[in-house]
Amino acid sequence: MITREVKIINSVGLHARPATFFIQKAQSYKSSIWVEKDDRRINAKSLLGILALGISKGMSINLIADGPDEAEALDGLAELINTGFAE
């Protein structure tokens, strides 16, 4: 299991469209992946879970992955976040 902290830089945070891109990317990996904000941890492959966290611009979140492609999963998701979801 590995963890990586990332900062949300896109203008609207992880809402609607960016959240959809995020979960689609997360679903492309075999590993179990979670997003952790404050003391809440949710499944990164759940749109409702991501939206329920209310992640906005400037917030830091932890990405946690456990499985055969965990490093690749965190690299891919962090890259998606760091590019601002191509907005």
VODOPA-369138 format. One record per residue (C-alpha): x, z, y; residue number from 1. Coordinates in pm, 1 decimal, m for minus. Layout:
<recs>
+----------+----------+----------+-----+
!       c1 !       c3 !       c2 ! num !
+----------+----------+----------+-----+
!        X !        Z !        Y ! NUM !
...
+----------+----------+----------+-----+
</recs>
This chain:
<recs>
+----------+----------+----------+-----+
!       c1 !       c3 !       c2 ! num !
+----------+----------+----------+-----+
!      0.0 !      0.0 !      0.0 !   1 !
!    131.9 !    m94.3 !    343.8 !   2 !
!     11.4 !    m30.8 !    698.7 !   3 !
!     69.9 !   m207.9 !   1027.6 !   4 !
!    m46.0 !   m116.2 !   1376.3 !   5 !
!   m160.7 !   m402.1 !   1598.9 !   6 !
!   m295.5 !   m419.1 !   1952.8 !   7 !
!   m600.4 !   m628.6 !   2032.2 !   8 !
!   m510.1 !   m869.0 !   2314.3 !   9 !
!   m795.2 !  m1120.2 !   2330.6 !  10 !
!  m1048.9 !  m1084.2 !   2610.8 !  11 !
!  m1352.8 !   m973.3 !   2408.5 !  12 !
!  m1188.2 !   m766.1 !   2136.5 !  13 !
!  m1308.4 !   m788.5 !   1778.1 !  14 !
!  m1666.7 !   m892.0 !   1848.2 !  15 !
!  m1886.9 !  m1171.6 !   1709.8 !  16 !
!  m1673.2 !  m1488.6 !   1695.7 !  17 !
!  m1326.2 !  m1327.4 !   1667.0 !  18 !
!  m1459.3 !  m1080.7 !   1408.6 !  19 !
!  m1589.4 !  m1371.9 !   1201.8 !  20 !
!  m1246.6 !  m1538.5 !   1210.1 !  21 !
!  m1087.4 !  m1206.7 !   1116.0 !  22 !
!  m1305.2 !  m1142.8 !    810.4 !  23 !
!  m1273.0 !  m1503.5 !    693.0 !  24 !
!   m895.3 !  m1463.3 !    704.0 !  25 !
!   m916.3 !  m1124.0 !    528.9 !  26 !
!  m1135.7 !  m1272.7 !    254.8 !  27 !
!   m870.0 !  m1533.6 !    179.5 !  28 !
!   m644.0 !  m1261.8 !     31.5 !  29 !
!   m673.0 !  m1091.6 !   m306.5 !  30 !
!   m560.5 !   m753.1 !   m174.5 !  31 !
!   m797.1 !   m482.1 !    m59.0 !  32 !
!   m772.5 !   m464.3 !    319.1 !  33 !
!   m900.6 !   m201.0 !    560.1 !  34 !
!   m912.4 !   m159.3 !    936.5 !  35 !
!   m861.6 !    190.5 !   1069.0 !  36 !
!   m952.6 !    303.0 !   1421.2 !  37 !
!   m934.7 !    668.2 !   1516.5 !  38 !
!  m1056.2 !    850.1 !   1203.9 !  39 !
!  m1273.4 !    567.5 !   1068.0 !  40 !
!  m1163.4 !    323.7 !    797.3 !  41 !
!  m1370.8 !     20.7 !    703.4 !  42 !
!  m1340.3 !   m276.2 !    471.3 !  43 !
!  m1177.5 !   m561.7 !    665.2 !  44 !
!  m1389.6 !   m809.2 !    470.2 !  45 !
!  m1715.9 !   m667.1 !    610.8 !  46 !
!  m1848.0 !   m820.4 !    933.4 !  47 !
!  m2086.0 !   m531.7 !    999.6 !  48 !
!  m1806.5 !   m283.1 !    938.3 !  49 !
!  m1574.5 !   m457.7 !   1184.8 !  50 !
!  m1846.1 !   m481.6 !   1448.9 !  51 !
!  m1941.6 !   m114.9 !   1399.8 !  52 !
!  m1592.7 !     m4.3 !   1502.5 !  53 !
!  m1645.9 !   m141.0 !   1854.3 !  54 !
!  m1290.0 !   m267.5 !   1892.0 !  55 !
!  m1223.5 !   m395.9 !   2242.7 !  56 !
!   m930.9 !   m543.6 !   2434.7 !  57 !
!   m629.7 !   m314.9 !   2461.0 !  58 !
!   m716.3 !    m96.0 !   2161.7 !  59 !
!   m470.3 !    m40.8 !   1879.3 !  60 !
!   m587.2 !    m49.6 !   1519.8 !  61 !
!   m417.4 !     m1.6 !   1185.3 !  62 !
!   m436.8 !   m271.2 !    920.8 !  63 !
!   m396.3 !   m138.8 !    567.0 !  64 !
!   m352.7 !   m357.5 !    259.5 !  65 !
!   m310.6 !   m280.1 !   m108.3 !  66 !
!   m265.7 !   m548.4 !   m371.0 !  67 !
!    m60.7 !   m842.8 !   m492.8 !  68 !
!    m45.0 !  m1021.4 !   m156.3 !  69 !
!    m53.5 !   m718.4 !     74.1 !  70 !
!    247.5 !   m816.2 !    288.1 !  71 !
!    121.0 !  m1172.3 !    328.5 !  72 !
!   m225.3 !  m1039.8 !    419.2 !  73 !
!    m97.7 !   m812.9 !    694.4 !  74 !
!    133.9 !  m1083.8 !    826.8 !  75 !
!   m153.3 !  m1333.2 !    843.7 !  76 !
!   m401.7 !  m1094.4 !   1003.6 !  77 !
!   m147.2 !   m963.2 !   1254.3 !  78 !
!    m59.2 !  m1322.3 !   1350.9 !  79 !
!   m428.7 !  m1402.9 !   1402.2 !  80 !
!   m467.0 !  m1098.9 !   1628.6 !  81 !
!   m141.9 !  m1161.2 !   1815.7 !  82 !
!   m241.2 !  m1518.3 !   1898.3 !  83 !
!   m564.8 !  m1389.8 !   2056.0 !  84 !
!   m780.8 !  m1568.0 !   1797.0 !  85 !
!   m682.5 !  m1897.4 !   1965.7 !  86 !
!   m905.0 !  m1820.1 !   2264.3 !  87 !
+----------+----------+----------+-----+
</recs>
